[in-house]
Amino acid sequence: MRRTTLVLLALIVAGGITAGAFYSRHGDAPPELTTASLTRGSIVSEVTATGTLQPVTNVEVGAEITGIVESLNADFNSMVHKGQVLARLDPSTLQSTLQQARANLVSAQADAARLRVAKSAADMALTRARELSARELLPAQDLQSAETAAKTAASDVDAAAAKVTQAEAAVRMAQVNLDKTVITSPIDGVVTARNVDVGQTVSASFSAPTIFVIAADLTRMQLNANIDESDVGQVHAGQPVSFHVDAYPDREFRGTVREIRLDPATVSNVVTYSGIIDAPNPTLELKPGMTATLNIEVARHDNVLRAPAAALRFRPDADVLAHYAESPSTPVPPAGKAMWVMNANTIAPVTVAAGISDGAYTEVSGSSIGDGTVVVTRATAPNTGTPQAATGEGNPLLPQRPGFFRR
């Protein structure tokens, strides 16, 4: 009797263990699946960059001579025209130099005139000496002396003419330097910078100091963008650009890519290329030096079938497959090559071809998908709200009540 009781108790314990194992295995709550429907629409692929606004034409007006600023006729934001006087330097020193050069010219011209008279006299003396020598009335030595004197006088005249030319050049140079004390605008535009004040000395010993910076036309700006080397292959002239500046956070400005310059810059081991973007500025709201964040439209496809980008990244793990796969042996294709389509209460992979993406949506095509196809974007452990990893591996899902789908 006692042995029978022990056997019965053993059977009861074994049955309890078996039942517990059965219910613990088959009573797990399935993961919650988040789904989305495929739709048609536009997908725009963009390259993001930052840049600085600058005038299309920016001219630095400098002083070519050293002097003291005597007057300024333009200031910041002044509208100027070509040939307009912007500033004057003290001309007193250069005026004295010009007067001295003119005096040297007069002296050189007087010397040249005197030497021409001397040459004429030497030529006349040579003529008489030749006549007398022909009648044997003059020794040969005197004829030779007359010829030498005539040649010397001719050389003196040539030297005097050269000195006159040199003195004339000195006068012209002094006049040019004097004219440079008046600084004029080379273009029509607006003054964006003034770097000197009245009374300040500017020195042009080694380089021309900049006095004004003039922008030719602020209604036409250009955006100098730093484009990463990984994106530069997608950017071409003529592509549309949208950009924002901090001064107008709610405004979107438009532009067009003009060129990509083949002059790389490396900062902190990052290689970027300069992209020049034309930015119309008819209302003059954009100012030189503003920093802009821009999006370059490198590709655009309209009326295409699009899927959430997360649907292409989703890969179910073993727990998801155990609850929703049509067959436990369903192969899991690599991410990016397939999407998991929801059919009633089961999911199955569908091979697709992915096109361009804007980050949120990706263009997809395939024979087994169409408008309204429901695809899985992620799986979440019930109650916890913990999403499944993008690869679907190494992320155990906690059990919860069965049969719950979240769309």
C-alpha positions as CSV (number, residue, x, y, z in Angstrom):
1,M,0.0,0.0,0.0
2,R,2.8,2.3,0.9
3,R,4.6,1.5,-2.3
4,T,1.5,2.2,-4.4
5,T,1.1,5.6,-2.7
6,L,4.7,6.5,-3.5
7,V,4.3,5.5,-7.2
8,L,1.1,7.6,-7.5
9,L,2.8,10.7,-6.0
10,A,5.7,10.3,-8.4
11,L,3.3,10.2,-11.4
12,I,1.5,13.2,-10.1
13,V,4.8,15.2,-9.8
14,A,6.0,14.1,-13.3
15,G,2.6,15.1,-14.8
16,G,2.8,18.5,-13.1
17,I,6.3,19.1,-14.4
18,T,5.2,18.1,-17.9
19,A,2.2,20.3,-17.9
20,G,4.2,23.2,-16.5
21,A,6.7,22.8,-19.3
22,F,4.0,22.6,-21.9
23,Y,2.2,25.7,-20.8
24,S,5.4,27.7,-20.2
25,R,6.4,26.8,-23.8
26,H,3.0,27.3,-25.5
27,G,1.6,30.0,-23.3
28,D,4.2,32.7,-24.2
29,A,2.6,35.9,-25.4
30,P,3.8,36.7,-29.0
31,P,5.8,39.9,-29.7
32,E,3.8,42.9,-30.8
33,L,4.4,43.7,-34.4
34,T,4.3,47.3,-35.8
35,T,3.2,47.4,-39.4
36,A,2.7,50.0,-42.1
37,S,1.2,50.0,-45.6
38,L,3.0,50.7,-48.8
39,T,2.0,54.0,-50.4
40,R,2.7,55.9,-53.6
41,G,4.3,59.3,-53.6
42,S,7.5,61.3,-54.2
43,I,10.9,60.5,-52.8
44,V,13.6,63.0,-52.9
45,S,17.2,62.0,-52.1
46,E,19.3,64.9,-50.7
47,V,22.8,65.6,-49.7
48,T,23.2,67.8,-46.6
49,A,26.0,70.3,-46.1
50,T,26.9,73.6,-44.5
51,G,28.2,76.8,-46.1
52,T,28.7,80.5,-46.0
53,L,27.0,83.2,-48.0
54,Q,29.2,85.6,-50.0
55,P,28.7,88.2,-52.7
56,V,29.3,86.9,-56.2
57,T,31.8,89.7,-56.8
58,N,33.8,91.1,-53.9
59,V,36.4,93.7,-54.6
60,E,39.1,94.9,-52.1
61,V,40.0,98.5,-52.7
62,G,43.5,99.3,-51.5
63,A,46.1,102.1,-51.4
64,E,49.1,101.7,-53.7
65,I,51.1,104.4,-52.0
66,T,52.0,105.3,-48.4
67,G,50.3,108.3,-46.9
68,I,47.9,109.7,-44.3
69,V,44.2,109.4,-44.9
70,E,43.0,113.0,-45.5
71,S,39.3,112.3,-46.1
72,L,36.8,109.5,-46.5
73,N,33.8,109.9,-48.8
74,A,32.2,106.5,-48.2
75,D,31.2,104.4,-45.2
76,F,29.7,101.0,-44.3
77,N,26.6,100.2,-46.5
78,S,27.3,103.1,-48.8
79,M,26.1,102.7,-52.4
80,V,28.9,103.7,-54.7
81,H,29.4,103.9,-58.4
82,K,32.4,103.2,-60.7
83,G,34.8,106.2,-60.6
84,Q,33.3,107.7,-57.5
85,V,35.9,109.1,-55.0
86,L,36.0,107.0,-51.9
87,A,39.0,108.5,-50.0
88,R,41.9,110.9,-50.4
89,L,45.4,110.7,-49.0
90,D,47.6,113.7,-48.1
91,P,49.2,114.7,-51.4
92,S,51.8,117.3,-50.1
93,T,54.8,115.0,-50.3
94,L,54.0,113.8,-53.7
95,Q,53.2,117.3,-55.0
96,S,56.7,118.3,-54.0
97,T,58.1,115.2,-55.7
98,L,56.2,116.2,-58.9
99,Q,57.6,119.7,-58.8
100,Q,61.1,118.5,-58.4
101,A,60.6,116.1,-61.3
102,R,59.3,118.9,-63.5
103,A,62.3,121.1,-62.6
104,N,64.7,118.3,-63.5
105,L,62.9,117.9,-66.8
106,V,63.4,121.6,-67.6
107,S,67.0,121.4,-66.7
108,A,67.5,118.4,-68.9
109,Q,65.8,120.1,-71.8
110,A,68.0,123.1,-71.4
111,D,71.1,121.0,-71.4
112,A,69.9,119.2,-74.5
113,A,69.3,122.5,-76.2
114,R,72.8,123.8,-75.3
115,L,74.4,120.6,-76.6
116,R,72.5,120.8,-79.8
117,V,73.9,124.3,-80.3
118,A,77.4,123.0,-79.6
119,K,76.9,120.2,-82.1
120,S,75.8,122.7,-84.8
121,A,79.0,124.7,-84.2
122,A,81.1,121.6,-84.3
123,D,79.5,120.5,-87.6
124,M,80.1,123.9,-89.1
125,A,83.8,123.8,-88.0
126,L,84.2,120.4,-89.5
127,T,82.7,121.6,-92.8
128,R,85.2,124.5,-93.0
129,A,88.1,122.2,-92.0
130,R,87.2,119.8,-94.9
131,E,87.1,122.7,-97.4
132,L,90.5,124.0,-96.3
133,S,92.0,120.5,-96.2
134,A,90.7,119.9,-99.8
135,R,92.7,123.0,-100.9
136,E,95.6,121.9,-98.8
137,L,95.3,124.9,-96.6
138,L,94.8,123.0,-93.3
139,P,97.0,120.4,-91.7
140,A,95.6,116.9,-91.5
141,Q,95.9,117.0,-87.7
142,D,93.5,120.0,-87.5
143,L,91.0,118.1,-89.7
144,Q,91.1,115.1,-87.4
145,S,90.5,117.3,-84.4
146,A,87.5,118.9,-86.1
147,E,86.0,115.5,-86.9
148,T,86.6,114.4,-83.3
149,A,84.9,117.5,-81.9
150,A,81.8,116.9,-84.2
151,K,81.4,113.3,-83.1
152,T,81.8,114.2,-79.4
153,A,79.1,116.9,-79.8
154,A,76.8,114.4,-81.5
155,S,77.2,112.0,-78.6
156,D,76.6,114.7,-76.1
157,V,73.3,115.5,-77.8
158,D,72.2,111.8,-77.7
159,A,73.0,111.6,-74.0
160,A,71.1,114.8,-73.4
161,A,68.1,113.5,-75.2
162,A,68.1,110.3,-73.1
163,K,68.3,112.5,-69.9
164,V,65.3,114.4,-71.2
165,T,63.4,111.1,-71.7
166,Q,64.3,110.0,-68.2
167,A,63.2,113.3,-66.7
168,E,59.9,113.0,-68.6
169,A,59.3,109.5,-67.2
170,A,60.0,110.8,-63.7
171,V,57.4,113.5,-64.2
172,R,54.8,111.0,-65.3
173,M,55.6,108.7,-62.4
174,A,55.3,111.5,-59.9
175,Q,52.0,112.5,-61.5
176,V,50.7,108.9,-61.3
177,N,51.7,108.6,-57.7
178,L,50.0,112.0,-57.0
179,D,46.8,110.7,-58.8
180,K,46.9,107.6,-56.6
181,T,46.2,109.8,-53.5
182,V,42.6,109.9,-54.8
183,I,41.1,106.4,-54.3
184,T,38.1,105.7,-56.5
185,S,35.6,102.8,-56.8
186,P,36.4,100.3,-59.5
187,I,32.8,99.0,-59.7
188,D,29.2,99.8,-58.9
189,G,28.2,98.2,-55.6
190,V,27.9,98.6,-51.8
191,V,30.6,99.1,-49.3
192,T,30.7,96.1,-46.9
193,A,33.8,97.0,-45.0
194,R,35.9,100.1,-44.2
195,N,39.2,99.4,-42.6
196,V,40.7,102.9,-42.0
197,D,39.8,106.3,-40.4
198,V,40.7,109.8,-41.2
199,G,44.2,110.6,-40.0
200,Q,45.4,107.0,-40.1
201,T,48.6,106.3,-41.9
202,V,48.5,103.5,-44.5
203,S,51.8,101.9,-45.5
204,A,52.2,100.3,-48.9
205,S,55.8,99.2,-48.5
206,F,55.3,95.5,-49.1
207,S,51.6,95.2,-50.0
208,A,48.6,97.3,-50.8
209,P,46.6,97.8,-47.6
210,T,42.8,97.3,-48.0
211,I,40.8,100.4,-47.3
212,F,37.3,99.3,-48.5
213,V,35.6,96.1,-49.5
214,I,32.9,96.5,-52.1
215,A,30.3,93.9,-53.1
216,A,29.2,94.3,-56.6
217,D,25.5,93.2,-56.3
218,L,23.9,91.9,-53.2
219,T,20.8,90.8,-55.0
220,R,22.8,87.9,-56.3
221,M,24.7,86.0,-53.6
222,Q,26.6,82.7,-53.8
223,L,26.8,80.0,-51.1
224,N,30.2,78.4,-50.6
225,A,29.2,74.9,-49.3
226,N,31.6,72.3,-47.9
227,I,30.5,69.0,-49.4
228,D,31.9,65.7,-48.0
229,E,33.9,63.6,-50.3
230,S,31.5,60.7,-49.8
231,D,28.7,62.9,-51.3
232,V,30.5,64.9,-53.9
233,G,30.0,62.2,-56.6
234,Q,26.2,62.8,-56.5
235,V,26.3,66.6,-56.8
236,H,26.3,68.2,-60.2
237,A,25.8,71.6,-61.7
238,G,22.1,72.6,-62.1
239,Q,20.7,70.7,-59.2
240,P,18.2,72.5,-57.0
241,V,19.2,73.5,-53.5
242,S,17.1,74.6,-50.4
243,F,18.8,76.1,-47.4
244,H,18.1,77.8,-44.1
245,V,19.9,80.5,-42.1
246,D,19.7,81.2,-38.4
247,A,18.4,84.7,-39.0
248,Y,15.2,83.4,-40.5
249,P,14.6,79.9,-39.0
250,D,11.1,79.7,-40.6
251,R,12.2,80.7,-44.1
252,E,13.4,78.4,-46.8
253,F,15.6,79.9,-49.5
254,R,16.3,78.4,-52.9
255,G,19.4,78.2,-55.1
256,T,21.1,76.2,-57.8
257,V,24.4,74.4,-57.9
258,R,26.8,76.3,-60.2
259,E,30.0,74.2,-59.9
260,I,32.0,71.9,-57.8
261,R,35.6,73.2,-57.4
262,L,38.4,70.7,-57.7
263,D,40.3,72.1,-54.7
264,P,39.9,69.8,-51.7
265,A,40.3,70.9,-48.1
266,T,41.2,68.6,-45.3
267,V,40.2,69.5,-41.7
268,S,40.6,66.9,-38.9
269,N,41.2,64.2,-41.5
270,V,37.9,65.0,-43.2
271,V,38.1,65.9,-46.9
272,T,35.6,68.3,-48.3
273,Y,35.1,70.0,-51.7
274,S,33.8,73.5,-52.2
275,G,30.4,73.7,-54.0
276,I,29.4,77.1,-55.4
277,I,25.6,77.6,-55.3
278,D,23.8,80.6,-56.8
279,A,21.4,82.1,-54.4
280,P,19.0,84.9,-55.6
281,N,18.5,87.6,-52.9
282,P,16.1,90.2,-54.4
283,T,14.9,91.4,-51.0
284,L,18.4,91.7,-49.6
285,E,17.5,89.6,-46.5
286,L,20.6,87.4,-47.0
287,K,23.7,89.0,-45.6
288,P,27.4,88.2,-46.4
289,G,28.9,85.9,-43.9
290,M,25.7,84.1,-42.9
291,T,26.1,80.4,-42.2
292,A,23.6,78.2,-44.0
293,T,22.4,74.6,-43.7
294,L,21.6,73.3,-47.1
295,N,20.0,70.3,-48.8
296,I,21.0,69.5,-52.4
297,E,18.4,67.5,-54.3
298,V,20.5,64.9,-56.0
299,A,17.6,62.6,-57.1
300,R,13.8,62.8,-57.3
301,H,11.3,60.1,-58.2
302,D,7.6,60.9,-58.3
303,N,4.6,58.6,-58.0
304,V,6.7,55.6,-56.9
305,L,5.9,52.8,-54.5
306,R,7.5,53.6,-51.2
307,A,8.0,51.7,-48.0
308,P,9.2,52.9,-44.6
309,A,13.0,52.5,-44.4
310,A,12.6,50.5,-41.2
311,A,10.7,47.8,-43.1
312,L,13.9,47.0,-45.1
313,R,16.0,46.9,-42.0
314,F,13.7,44.6,-40.1
315,R,14.8,41.0,-39.6
316,P,12.8,38.8,-37.3
317,D,14.4,36.7,-34.6
318,A,13.6,33.1,-33.6
319,D,10.8,34.1,-31.3
320,V,9.0,36.2,-33.9
321,L,9.4,33.4,-36.4
322,A,8.0,30.9,-33.9
323,H,4.8,32.9,-33.4
324,Y,4.2,34.4,-36.9
325,A,6.2,32.5,-39.6
326,E,4.2,30.3,-41.9
327,S,6.9,27.7,-41.5
328,P,9.4,27.4,-38.6
329,S,12.1,26.7,-41.3
330,T,11.4,30.0,-43.1
331,P,14.8,31.4,-44.2
332,V,15.6,35.0,-43.2
333,P,17.0,37.0,-46.1
334,P,19.6,39.7,-45.5
335,A,18.4,43.2,-44.5
336,G,17.8,45.5,-47.3
337,K,17.0,42.8,-49.8
338,A,13.5,41.8,-48.6
339,M,10.5,43.0,-46.5
340,W,8.3,40.9,-44.3
341,V,4.7,41.1,-45.5
342,M,1.8,40.5,-43.1
343,N,-0.8,38.0,-44.3
344,A,-3.7,37.7,-41.8
345,N,-1.8,36.4,-38.7
346,T,1.4,35.3,-40.4
347,I,4.4,37.0,-41.9
348,A,6.5,36.0,-44.9
349,P,9.5,37.5,-46.6
350,V,9.2,39.1,-50.0
351,T,12.2,39.9,-52.1
352,V,12.2,43.6,-53.4
353,A,14.5,45.9,-55.3
354,A,15.3,49.1,-53.4
355,G,15.7,52.5,-55.1
356,I,16.5,55.9,-53.7
357,S,15.7,56.9,-50.1
358,D,15.1,60.1,-48.2
359,G,15.9,58.5,-44.9
360,A,12.2,57.9,-43.9
361,Y,11.0,56.2,-47.0
362,T,12.7,54.0,-49.6
363,E,11.5,53.4,-53.2
364,V,10.7,49.6,-53.6
365,S,9.6,47.4,-56.5
366,G,8.7,43.8,-56.8
367,S,6.2,41.4,-58.3
368,S,4.6,40.5,-54.9
369,I,4.0,44.0,-53.5
370,G,1.7,46.9,-54.4
371,D,-0.3,49.8,-53.0
372,G,-1.6,48.9,-49.6
373,T,0.7,45.9,-49.0
374,V,1.1,45.6,-45.2
375,V,4.8,45.2,-44.1
376,V,6.4,44.8,-40.7
377,T,8.6,47.6,-39.4
378,R,9.6,46.2,-36.0
379,A,8.7,43.8,-33.3
380,T,8.3,44.8,-29.6
381,A,8.3,42.7,-26.5
382,P,4.7,42.9,-25.0
383,N,4.3,45.2,-22.0
384,T,7.9,46.3,-22.0
385,G,7.8,48.3,-25.2
386,T,11.3,47.1,-26.0
387,P,11.8,47.0,-29.8
388,Q,13.6,44.2,-31.5
389,A,17.1,44.8,-32.7
390,A,17.4,45.8,-36.4
391,T,19.0,42.5,-37.2
392,G,16.6,40.5,-35.1
393,E,19.4,38.7,-33.3
394,G,20.3,38.6,-29.6
395,N,17.2,40.4,-28.4
396,P,15.0,38.0,-26.3
397,L,11.4,39.0,-26.1
398,L,9.5,38.7,-22.9
399,P,6.2,36.7,-22.8
400,Q,2.8,38.3,-22.6
401,R,-0.8,37.5,-23.6
402,P,-1.1,36.1,-27.2
403,G,-2.8,37.4,-30.3
404,F,-2.1,41.1,-30.0
405,F,-1.0,43.1,-33.0
406,R,-0.3,46.8,-33.1
407,R,-0.4,48.7,-36.4
